[in-house]
Amino acid sequence: MSKLLSANFIRLKKDKFFWSGLVFMLAAGIFFPVMRYMDMRQTQTINRRHCNGCVLQLVHWYRI
């Protein structure tokens, strides 16, 4: 079992799609909070865009 796991991790280490996705997620994880912070500093307000009740909003918007 450990050999199977190590082989899969070695395959993952060589995969360019994995690394590009990891870089994208790292960049997005830095970019979006910084942009929200800059927006908050510029407008002096806190924009509450987090997802409280997103499922309920989708149900209401799309009549699911």
Secondary structure, 3 states (H helix, E strand, C coil): CHHHHHHHHHHHHHCHHHHHHHHHHHHHHHHHHHHHHHHHHHHCCCCCCCCCCHHHHHHHHHCC
